[in-house]
């Protein structure tokens, strides 16, 4: 069942003449489900873009939106569910792992490269929204197939940002302790049914991944889609809290576009990342909240226009 927001996106996609092909491809043996978008009038291979969304998300929440709108601008784009999320396989569900998600992005790039009917394998790029900006960068440092990056409203943290976001050293240590207990319980049986979860979003649990009331995720007219169960595996905290995408910046060789707002999530991380790149990034500072970049038509279209131009210049 589609959410009202997704239904509106589908109507716009049809109006834009974009085709959508359901696809399945493997990532280390796990089947990942996605959609390959193309302009309806495409007559040959196009530059290809892998599109990914926020942490804990399924593709219907924002990746589909960005992928379809990029396709309307002349690209073959792939939005998909990561391992353990949405329609994709994976015994551990809703387990946020930067390493696994970067691996999935590599598999998605490989899938596009193996579709010569639709995609020019010599012209591949990646677009990441929020946390997947970091996952996109993680893949890019080891994946020369990817020739350009666009990072939209990027959440890019380091140890200082993590401490600030999660209540200082005590808050980080509390989550690490909870994760260790949750992992020990799971490993005692190896049964996915024994995985401990907290809400991904919700002010009622201080250990929720995002312990706030956030309208985008909770409103079924927006990101509260049926495919998103609003949960976070507690034992995933160490992988997230110790992840440092800012430290990756000196190893990123591809041309990078950053589209963000000083009113968005942790702009300091985006500044640090851009400043540490070996070549100057194209950084576009816009107005708006973090969530405007998820489903606000004006912000999404602006970011897509800028990404399309960036990719056209470098692919």
C-alpha positions, 0 to 999 in steps of 0.5 A: 500500500502506497502512502499519499505522498508516494502516490503524488510522486507516482503521479508526477513521475508519470506526468514527467514521462519517467519509466520505473522498472522493478529490479532485484540485484545481489549484495554479497548474496543478499537480494536487494529490491529497487527501482530503475528510473529512466526518461520515457524517451530514452533511446540508448545508454544514459549516465547512471546515478545510485540514489540513497536516503537517510539512515533507517529509511526505506526508498519510498521516503526520499530516495524514490523522489530524488531518483525519479526527478533526476531521471526526468532530467536525463539520467538512469537512476537506481533507488533501492532498499538496503540490506535488512530494510523494506523489500530487500532481503537480510535476516537482521532487520532495521540494523543500521550499519554504515559498512553494510550500507556502503557495501550495498551502494557498491553493489548498486553501482555494479548493477548499473554497470551491468545494464548496458541497455540502459546505463553507460558504465563509463558515466556513473555517479551517486547521490546521498541524502542525509546520513547516506552522504557518508555511506556514499563517500565511504564507497567512493573512496574505494570505487573508481567506477563512481565519477561524481558525488552529490551530497544533499542535506548531508549528515556527516559526523565525527567524534565531536559531533557524535558527543554533541548529538548524543548527550556527551560522553555519558550519553554515548557510553550509555548507548554503547552499554545498551548495544553490548547487552543487546548483542550478547542476548542476540548472539546467545541464540543467533535468532533474529527474533531476539534482536532488541529494538527501540523506536527510530523516531519518538520522544517517548524513549530517550534511547530512541535513535532520534528521541524527538517528535519529527513530523516528517517520519510520523506523518503518513502524508509524508515519510510515515510510509507503511514500509517503514516500521520505525525501529532501530536495532539497539546493537547497531549503535557502535557501528554508527557512533564510531563511524567518522565520514568526515575523516574520509574526506581527504581520500575522496577523489571524485568531484563533490557537490554539497547542497545544505542549509545552515538550518539543517542537521549538523552543518558543521560536519558538512563544513569540515568534510568539504574543507578536508577534500583534496579538491574544492567542493561545489558547496551550495548553502540554501535556506530551509530545514533538514526535512525540507530537503526530504519532501519539499518540492522547492528544495528537492527540485532545487537540489536535483537541478544542481545535482543534474548540472554537477553530474553533467559537468563531470560525467 
